[in-house]
Amino acid sequence: MNLPNKITISRICLIPLFVIVILFDFGWGTMKLFGAEMPVNHFVAAMIFIIASTTDWVDGYYARKYNLVTTLGKFLDPLADKLLVSAAFIVLVELGMAPSWIIIIILSREFAVTGLRAILAGEGEIVAASQLGKIKTWAQIVAISALLLHNIIFELFNIPFDMIALYVALIFTIWSGWEYFYLNRRVFVNSK
């Protein structure tokens, strides 16, 4: 259990805290910040989400810099990302802050790619995240953060950045999913 794996596990452990803080009313009231009015628990949950998301970069940095890349890390890191992002998207739908049809497409892609990775792992191949997959993850994180923070700053200018970011995340999600399946199509072409 090296440092990058411990950081990844800490990301997983922050997920229940994020969900509890955003879904339960602790009577913290509301706040106004840079044009956005939001419940305080949304702001706190957004900070937890952003910190958890940042650990994705930190664990990867340490794993590469100190050559601490492990099979466990290759398994846990994308799993932690998917759990965190899925929890956030589901919460956003429950709170009426994101359209369910977009989230269904995004989560369907995540399940499909996870299934593809499982098939490839059964053949002895570990598929690392592609550059497009990493862009997709960061696009999703930006969109979720903007939604959780009630379009902070952009609300001052009446720019729906949060929804624009969500559509950008949707595009990268579909594109990167297509790339994974296209590059690994031999699994389906050669199946019996």
Disulfide bonds with the S-S distance in Angstrom:
none
